[in-house]
Structure formats: structure tokens, C-alpha cells
Amino acid sequence: MEVMRAFLAAAVCFGVIAASPASGQHISIKNVYVEAFPAKAGSTKLREDLIEQLRKMGSFSIVNSESAADAIVSGDGETWIKGYRSLNPRSGRLPSDGEPVYAGFLSVELKDAKGETLWSYLVTLGPASESISKDLSKQIVKHLADALTTGSLK
């Protein structure tokens, strides 16, 4: 088991790899395509921030078509205003009375070129976020990087 873990760690250093569930072989992920998210409040911004964070990760290139991709990221997400925060406790919960408090979620799935799921994850954040779409995207990419590093893709 330790030999396999060491092999996966070394492979990640030289290029991102993922286990192919069907064949038991390893495939190299160099190019990733991010599908459009379903139309919901904040979903376009979530997709843009996810692409930005994936680019910062530097493990692979983001491509503009599925046919040029080794793996496909599909996702769904939404952000919304949960309420308003004010320093004045008597001001009420109206938009004019304070700063908006956001909530949301981002769920992503990494699939190989054949459409088989390699990895999936869901993140949610509470109201303490300054930029909820960026924070959700950072969390997803952090968990993806962890999965790639530890070789825990399916």
C-alpha cells in the first residue's frame, strides 16, 4: 500500500493522474473542460470563479471544448441573499438597513472523457464570506487538489 501511495505522489509531481474505474489503469489529465452550469442565481459567476481557481491550481489547462479535454467538470451552484446585517440592532432586516448576508452551494463532478465519474464534491459556506462564489470555488479546488495528491479519485 505504501508503494502505491508513493507511486501516486510521484506521479502527481510529474503530471496529474486519475484512476480509470473501468480498466484499473491510470489516465493522464492534462486538459479539462468546464461545462456550463444550470441557470440559477449566481451560477455564471460561480463557473467563472471555478475556472479561475482551476487555472491557478496549475495542474492542467482549461480548454474550450469537450473534444479537446481529458476530463470534464460539470457542476451546479447557486448563491442567494440570506438576510441583511447591520450594526444598528433597531434597523430591521430591510436591504436599505444593512449589508447583504449571502449563502450558497457549489457541487462539482469530475468525469473522464467516457463520462465516468472520477470525483465529486459539494461545498456550502456560511454568511461570513466576503465573496461567496470565489470562496466556494476555492474550497472545491482545494478538495480536488487533495484528491489528486492523495490519489483518492475513483
C-alpha positions, 0 to 999 in steps of 0.5 A: 500500500505504501508503494502505491501511495508513493507511486501516486505522489510521484506521479502527481509531481510529474503530471496529474493522474486519475484512476480509470474505474473501468480498466484499473489503469491510470489516465493522464489529465492534462486538459479539462473542460468546464461545462456550463452550469444550470441557470440559477442565481449566481451560477455564471459567476460561480463557473467563472470563479471555478475556472479561475481557481482551476487555472491557478491550481496549475495542474492542467489547462482549461480548454474550450471544448469537450473534444479537446479535454481529458476530463470534464467538470460539470457542476451546479451552484447557486448563491442567494441573499440570506438576510441583511446585517447591520450594526444598528440592532433597531434597523430591521432586516430591510436591504436599505438597513444593512449589508447583504448576508449571502449563502450558497452551494457549489457541487462539482463532478469530475468525469473522464472523457467516457463520462465516468465519474472520477470525483465529486464534491459539494461545498456550502459556506456560511454568511461570513464570506466576503465573496461567496462564489470565489470562496466556494470555488476555492474550497472545491479546488482545494478538495480536488487538489487533495484528491489528486495528491492523495490519489483518492479519485475513483 
